[in-house]
Amino acid sequence: MSGYGFSETDCKIILKQIERRAKFRQEFLKLKSDPCKHSQEAGYVFDPAIQRFLSMKSCQVEYFKPCFRTARFAILTIIVPMCTLGVLIWNDRTEREQKIRRGELRYKDRLFKLA
């Protein structure tokens, strides 16, 4: 090191830094590659119940059997709400259109008059 223009004290300081960095690196790699660390921190933990549920969901289509109960569920949760919403919007718009055509609704009170 003396060939680089450093004094003896500088060389000692530099060598101590190198040793300290090597020690910190070794400690960091030890902590980073610890196989038991997942129990100390939040991480991936295998849960058999969740695995069974996800397996059931992935092959649910293969075992589906249409019946009255599933048809009723589909009708009551998908078709009826959509049709109800469509009828309500249709009635609201036709009622507003009739008020506009009869002149009961003034121009300044109309919705979307500038669109």
N, C-alpha and C positions, 0 to 999 in steps of 0.2 A: 504494500500500500504506500510505502514511502516514495515509490516511483511516481505516484500521482500527485505529489505535492502536499500530502497530509502529514501532520505531526503525529507523534506517538499517542497523545491524548485523543486526537481526532480518530485515529485508527481504533482505539479501544471503544470509543463511543459508537462508532459505526459497527463494529463487531457485536457489541451488546444489542444494538438495534436489530441486527440480523438474527441473533439468537432469540430475542424477544418476539420478533415477527414469526419465526419458525414455531415457537412455542404456542403463540396465539392461533396460528394456522392449524396446528395439530389439535388444539382444543376445539376450535371451530368445527373441523371435520369430524371429530369424535361426537360432538353434540348434534351435528347435522345428520349423521348416519346412524343415530341411535335407534334400534328397532323397537324399543319400548316407549318411544316418545309419544305415540298416538294415544296412549292411555293418559298422558299428562295434559295433552292439548286436545282441542276439538279436531277430529279427523274422521277418516272413513272407518266405520266399525260395521262389520257384517252382522246383520240382524236377520235371522231365518224367517221371521214373520213377514218382514218387508219383502224379502226375496220371494216367498210364496205368493204374496199379493201381486207383485210385479209379473211373476210368471203366469198367474191366472189372468191378469189383464192382457198380456201379450197373446195368449191363445184363446181368448174369450170368443172370438169370432168362429172358431172351429167347432165350439160346443154350443153355440146359440141355437135355441129351439123356439121358433115363433109360436105363441099361444095367445089366448085371449088377454091374459094379464099383461104381457109385453106390448100387445097392440093398444090396450087401454092406456098404459103408461105413455106410449108414444103420442097417442092422440091428445091426452090431457096435458102433457108437458110441452108439446111442440106445436101441434096443429091448432088446438083451441086458442091458446094465447095469441098466436100470430093472426088468426082469423078475427079474433075479438079486437085486437089493435087495428087491423085493417078496416074493419067496419066502423070503429070509433073515428078514425081519421077521415074515412070517406064521408060519414055523416057530418062531421064538423066542417069539412071543406064544402060540401054541397049546401049546407045551411048558410055559411058565410057567402058563398056565391049567389044564393038566392037573395040575401039581404043586399048585396051590392047591386044586383040587377033591378031590385025593386026600389032602390034609392034610400033604404033605411040606414045604410052605413055611409057616413060621410067620407070623402076622399082622405082627409087628414087622419082618420081613425083606421084606415086600412093597413094591414100588415104587408110588408115587402112592396110598398108603393114605388120605391125607386129602383127595384130590381127588375 
